[in-house]
Amino acid sequence: MSNNKIIDLRSDTVTQPTKAMRAAMMDAPLGDDVFGDDPSINALQSALAERLGFEAGLFMASGTQSNLCGLMTHCQRGDEYIVGQFAHTYRWEGGGAAVLGSIQPQPLNHQLDGSLALADIEANIKPNDAHFAKTRLLTLENTIGGKVLPLAYLADASALAQKHGLARHLDGARLFNAAVAAGGDPYLAVRDITRHFDSVSVCFSKGLGAPVGSVLLGTKDFIQQARRWRKMTGGGMRQAGFLAAAAHHALDHHVARLADDHALAKRLAEGLQGLPGLTVEAPQTNIVFADLVGPKAPGLMDHLKSRGVLATGLYRLRFVTHLDVDAEGVDRAVRAVRDYLEA
C-alpha cells in the first residue's frame, strides 16, 4: 500500500464497488421497477426474503427510506414507536418518522450493551387513553453502535412487544455484521435474529460494499402497503436493476468476508491500547469507539488527516473497518495516533 493512499475509517459507507461487482452491475437485465418489471430487482427482493425468512421484500434507495417506509406502514398519524436514544431511526435519519409520518417517537436510554431495558420498554407503553399517542411499534437496531444484541434479549423484547400488541421492526443496517459475529453459517445466524421481527430493513451500502440500496422485508401485504409509501417518498427508481445487481452480488459474495473487517477492528483497538489519555472500547464487530481526554484531544483529527487517515469524532472517536481497508492501512492509522499521543 502506498503511503499516499488515504486510509478512510470514517464509515463503511465509503466503500467502492469491486471489479466483480461492477461487472455484475453492467450485465444486469433491466426493466421498469415502478411497474414491477425489473428482473434484477425482483431477483434481489425474492432472494433476500427467502434467505431471511420473509414473504416479500422491497428495494429502496437507502436505509433511511427503508426504515421510514417501514415505520409509516406500521403506524398511522398520531401513533408512537418506542426506540433507543441513539438508534438511527430516531437520531440520525432527520426525524422523518415524526416530520413526514406524524409518528411520535418515544426514545429510551440504552443499556451498556446497546439494548433497551425491558422494564423501560414496558413502562413507556401508553395506556389506551385519549390523552396519549397510541403505542404501536417497538423498533430495535442490530448492530447498535457496533454491538450485537444477544439473541436471548431479542426473544424477550419480542415477546414483551407481542404481549402488548406491538409490532416489531428491526433496523438491520449492519445485520450481517451481527450474524457473522455469532459464528457459524451466517445465513442460519441471521434467521435466528430476524425471526423475532415483523419487518426488517437490510442495508447493502455499508460493510457489504454496494454503492447504494436497502431492502425492506415483511409479509406480502405489508410490502404492498410499503410500496405506496416508497412511491410517495420518491423511491420509484425505474430501471434500477444495475443497483440491485450490486446488492445481489454483495449478498452472494461479501457476507462471510465481514469477519475480516471484524478482525481488523480488533487489530486496530489492540494497537491503540495504553496510549496516554485514550480509552478504547473493545469492538464486537467492525466499529471501534475511543475517548480521548487531555490537551491533545482537539488536535487529533487534524493530525490524522495530515497523515492520510480519516476518522470521525462527532460525539466519540470512531474508526470503522471495511473491505477497502487492509492490515497495512490499519497499522498506518495506529502509528499515526501513537505518534501524536506519544510525542
Legacy VTK file of the C-alpha trace (Angstrom):
# vtk DataFile Version 3.0
C-alpha trace
ASCII
DATASET POLYDATA
POINTS 343 float
0.000 0.000 0.000
1.291 3.426 -0.906
1.848 5.862 1.939
-0.053 8.395 -0.179
-3.243 6.351 -0.104
-5.954 7.732 2.151
-6.980 5.340 4.933
-10.661 6.168 5.252
-12.043 4.878 8.544
-14.932 7.334 8.797
-17.546 4.718 7.905
-18.106 1.505 5.980
-20.311 3.583 3.660
-17.196 4.844 1.849
-16.527 1.512 0.137
-16.101 1.370 -3.626
-17.694 -1.370 -5.763
-15.255 -4.173 -6.521
-14.349 -5.055 -10.104
-16.558 -8.154 -9.919
-19.451 -6.109 -8.560
-19.107 -3.557 -11.358
-19.208 -6.378 -13.907
-22.380 -7.766 -12.325
-23.947 -4.300 -12.486
-23.159 -3.848 -16.153
-24.588 -7.281 -17.020
-27.850 -6.795 -15.112
-31.106 -7.182 -17.071
-33.342 -4.146 -16.551
-36.994 -3.180 -16.566
-39.318 -0.573 -15.080
-39.496 -1.305 -11.367
-42.455 1.011 -10.751
-44.407 -1.465 -12.899
-42.682 -4.351 -11.111
-40.856 -5.304 -14.312
-37.186 -5.097 -13.333
-35.907 -8.692 -13.190
-32.754 -7.808 -11.261
-34.682 -6.004 -8.532
-37.251 -8.793 -8.354
-34.485 -11.387 -8.037
-32.805 -9.496 -5.174
-36.066 -8.985 -3.305
-37.005 -12.659 -3.618
-33.555 -13.958 -2.707
-33.206 -11.852 0.419
-36.753 -12.553 1.583
-36.215 -16.300 1.185
-32.844 -16.291 2.971
-34.098 -14.217 5.890
-37.463 -15.931 6.287
-39.931 -13.338 4.979
-42.665 -13.428 2.362
-41.533 -10.409 0.371
-39.011 -7.598 0.037
-38.879 -4.100 -1.416
-35.743 -2.456 -2.816
-35.176 1.097 -1.586
-32.720 3.876 -2.319
-31.357 3.965 1.241
-31.657 2.613 4.752
-33.285 5.875 5.785
-36.014 5.415 3.197
-36.410 1.744 4.057
-36.831 2.466 7.774
-39.149 5.399 7.101
-41.444 3.387 4.829
-41.421 0.550 7.358
-42.424 2.825 10.226
-45.093 4.565 8.152
-46.554 1.207 7.174
-46.721 0.019 10.770
-48.018 3.301 12.229
-50.676 5.862 11.448
-50.708 9.603 12.202
-50.663 10.089 15.980
-49.225 6.645 16.706
-45.969 6.142 18.601
-42.890 3.983 18.252
-40.530 3.041 21.082
-36.885 3.470 20.090
-33.397 3.961 21.521
-31.894 7.412 22.046
-29.006 6.577 19.703
-30.935 4.471 17.212
-30.723 5.624 13.611
-34.477 5.721 13.176
-34.656 8.348 15.920
-31.393 10.307 15.998
-29.703 10.041 12.617
-32.462 9.961 9.987
-33.638 13.563 10.024
-36.685 12.974 12.208
-38.502 11.606 9.173
-40.967 9.448 11.099
-42.192 12.484 13.033
-41.921 15.061 10.238
-43.278 13.005 7.332
-45.231 10.275 9.108
-46.616 12.214 12.096
-45.407 9.298 14.226
-44.304 10.221 17.741
-41.004 8.719 18.872
-40.627 7.581 22.475
-36.833 7.459 22.890
-35.337 5.381 25.705
-31.830 5.289 27.156
-29.622 2.398 26.108
-28.056 -0.114 28.444
-24.290 -0.657 28.250
-24.767 -3.493 25.759
-26.876 -1.292 23.465
-30.202 -2.847 24.435
-33.285 -1.129 25.826
-34.209 -2.363 29.289
-37.370 -4.463 29.169
-38.732 -2.624 32.205
-38.214 0.699 30.414
-39.995 -0.562 27.313
-42.979 -1.793 29.304
-43.159 1.369 31.420
-43.386 3.513 28.281
-46.191 1.646 26.536
-49.049 4.096 26.772
-52.488 3.167 28.125
-55.462 3.200 25.786
-56.471 6.734 26.697
-57.204 9.771 24.539
-54.534 11.749 26.404
-51.771 9.655 24.857
-50.411 8.684 21.494
-51.101 5.053 20.605
-48.015 2.921 21.171
-47.874 0.713 18.084
-44.295 -0.352 17.431
-41.036 -1.412 19.054
-38.014 -0.565 16.915
-34.593 -2.068 17.637
-31.270 -1.870 15.813
-28.705 -4.665 15.398
-25.849 -3.998 15.452
-26.235 -0.860 17.566
-23.057 1.194 17.849
-21.199 -1.861 16.601
-22.608 -4.027 19.415
-24.545 -7.223 18.838
-27.853 -7.561 20.659
-27.971 -11.000 22.346
-30.458 -13.496 20.924
-31.978 -14.094 24.356
-32.656 -10.369 24.654
-34.271 -10.243 21.201
-36.562 -13.127 22.185
-37.568 -11.418 25.438
-38.101 -7.997 23.832
-40.137 -9.572 21.037
-42.302 -11.490 23.498
-42.890 -8.316 25.506
-43.931 -6.417 22.383
-46.301 -9.176 21.319
-47.797 -9.337 24.826
-48.803 -5.691 24.462
-49.925 -5.947 20.837
-46.950 -4.030 19.401
-45.422 -4.681 16.001
-41.654 -5.197 15.848
-39.270 -3.550 13.367
-35.523 -4.107 13.101
-33.126 -1.602 11.619
-30.633 -4.118 10.293
-28.267 -1.655 8.638
-25.415 -3.887 9.806
-27.494 -7.015 10.335
-24.990 -9.295 8.627
-22.214 -7.997 10.863
-24.278 -9.234 13.800
-24.851 -12.582 12.093
-21.171 -13.071 11.231
-20.139 -12.152 14.771
-22.293 -15.037 16.030
-20.063 -17.527 14.194
-21.021 -20.479 12.041
-23.234 -20.182 8.970
-24.196 -16.500 8.739
-27.479 -17.309 6.965
-28.557 -19.542 9.813
-27.437 -16.931 12.325
-29.240 -14.108 10.550
-32.549 -16.002 10.628
-32.126 -16.516 14.354
-32.219 -12.703 14.563
-34.905 -11.870 12.010
-37.483 -14.392 13.260
-38.188 -12.044 16.167
-39.421 -9.209 13.910
-42.375 -8.382 11.699
-40.241 -6.217 9.411
-36.519 -5.788 8.825
-34.509 -3.210 6.890
-31.235 -4.510 5.429
-28.624 -2.066 4.103
-26.195 -3.032 1.331
-24.118 0.158 1.126
-22.188 -0.334 4.375
-19.945 -3.324 5.064
-21.461 -5.331 2.225
-19.886 -2.857 -0.171
-22.653 -1.980 -2.627
-22.773 1.643 -3.811
-26.410 2.202 -2.806
-29.540 0.429 -1.664
-31.507 -1.251 1.106
-34.317 -3.790 1.194
-37.366 -3.746 3.471
-38.728 -7.193 4.353
-42.125 -8.266 5.675
-45.349 -10.019 4.711
-46.702 -9.622 1.191
-49.452 -7.336 2.463
-47.016 -5.236 4.463
-44.696 -4.805 1.482
-47.601 -3.910 -0.786
-48.516 -1.093 1.601
-44.865 -0.036 1.912
-44.649 0.197 -1.880
-47.153 3.060 -1.787
-45.021 4.920 0.773
-41.917 4.283 -1.328
-43.615 5.890 -4.319
-44.788 8.837 -2.211
-41.292 9.425 -0.833
-39.764 9.494 -4.309
-38.450 5.958 -4.386
-39.766 4.840 -7.784
-36.362 4.378 -9.448
-37.429 2.820 -12.772
-34.509 0.910 -14.376
-32.558 0.486 -11.126
-31.699 -3.159 -11.643
-27.993 -2.426 -12.031
-28.074 -1.131 -8.430
-29.920 -4.217 -7.253
-27.357 -6.363 -9.061
-24.622 -4.777 -6.939
-26.573 -5.605 -3.777
-27.220 -9.162 -5.005
-23.511 -9.628 -5.715
-22.777 -8.425 -2.180
-25.323 -10.842 -0.764
-23.691 -13.746 -2.578
-20.026 -12.800 -2.125
-19.462 -10.258 0.650
-21.213 -11.654 3.718
-18.645 -14.119 5.055
-15.788 -11.669 4.459
-17.247 -9.314 7.085
-15.255 -11.441 9.517
-12.119 -9.857 8.008
-13.411 -6.400 8.948
-14.098 -7.576 12.488
-10.563 -8.931 12.789
-9.115 -5.645 11.544
-11.199 -3.687 14.049
-9.807 -5.853 16.822
-6.275 -5.286 15.475
-6.891 -1.538 15.470
-8.281 -1.497 19.005
-5.393 -3.549 20.344
-2.899 -1.254 18.639
-4.418 1.786 20.342
-4.423 0.323 23.838
-2.323 2.001 26.529
-1.910 5.404 24.888
-1.972 8.432 27.223
-5.443 9.899 27.640
-7.063 7.367 25.288
-9.650 4.817 26.397
-10.540 2.237 23.759
-13.683 0.130 23.770
-13.136 -3.455 22.643
-15.056 -3.923 19.385
-17.565 -6.688 18.771
-17.783 -6.117 15.020
-16.226 -3.543 12.672
-16.580 -0.327 14.709
-14.022 0.910 17.224
-15.028 3.652 19.647
-12.494 5.543 21.745
-12.495 8.516 24.116
-9.601 10.975 24.318
-9.129 13.456 27.147
-6.392 15.980 27.757
-4.801 18.897 25.925
-4.066 16.900 22.757
-7.666 15.888 22.172
-8.694 18.889 20.000
-5.856 18.422 17.525
-6.051 14.689 16.884
-8.363 14.745 13.873
-6.287 17.338 12.032
-3.135 15.342 12.759
-4.659 12.151 11.426
-5.812 13.928 8.285
-2.295 15.255 7.737
-1.090 11.642 7.847
-3.698 10.443 5.343
-6.015 8.871 7.934
-9.693 9.826 8.170
-11.901 9.107 11.184
-14.918 10.733 12.829
-15.273 12.490 16.159
-18.881 13.644 16.167
-19.539 12.564 19.741
-16.779 9.980 20.318
-13.774 8.939 18.271
-14.932 6.310 15.797
-12.970 4.119 13.411
-14.812 1.762 11.039
-13.116 -1.023 9.099
-14.390 -2.246 5.725
-13.397 -4.032 2.520
-11.258 -1.122 1.257
-9.005 -1.170 4.351
-6.340 -3.811 4.910
-3.962 -4.677 7.767
-1.308 -2.283 6.486
-3.813 0.540 6.462
-4.912 -0.237 9.999
-1.295 -0.276 11.137
-0.731 3.105 9.492
-3.688 4.501 11.398
-2.370 3.102 14.671
1.075 4.617 14.063
-0.462 7.990 13.272
-2.375 8.039 16.545
0.620 6.765 18.520
2.997 9.295 17.018
0.667 12.106 18.031
-0.153 10.990 21.560
3.329 9.759 22.490
5.171 12.830 21.152
LINES 1 344
343 0 1 2 3 4 5 6 7 8 9 10 11 12 13 14 15 16 17 18 19 20 21 22 23 24 25 26 27 28 29 30 31 32 33 34 35 36 37 38 39 40 41 42 43 44 45 46 47 48 49 50 51 52 53 54 55 56 57 58 59 60 61 62 63 64 65 66 67 68 69 70 71 72 73 74 75 76 77 78 79 80 81 82 83 84 85 86 87 88 89 90 91 92 93 94 95 96 97 98 99 100 101 102 103 104 105 106 107 108 109 110 111 112 113 114 115 116 117 118 119 120 121 122 123 124 125 126 127 128 129 130 131 132 133 134 135 136 137 138 139 140 141 142 143 144 145 146 147 148 149 150 151 152 153 154 155 156 157 158 159 160 161 162 163 164 165 166 167 168 169 170 171 172 173 174 175 176 177 178 179 180 181 182 183 184 185 186 187 188 189 190 191 192 193 194 195 196 197 198 199 200 201 202 203 204 205 206 207 208 209 210 211 212 213 214 215 216 217 218 219 220 221 222 223 224 225 226 227 228 229 230 231 232 233 234 235 236 237 238 239 240 241 242 243 244 245 246 247 248 249 250 251 252 253 254 255 256 257 258 259 260 261 262 263 264 265 266 267 268 269 270 271 272 273 274 275 276 277 278 279 280 281 282 283 284 285 286 287 288 289 290 291 292 293 294 295 296 297 298 299 300 301 302 303 304 305 306 307 308 309 310 311 312 313 314 315 316 317 318 319 320 321 322 323 324 325 326 327 328 329 330 331 332 333 334 335 336 337 338 339 340 341 342
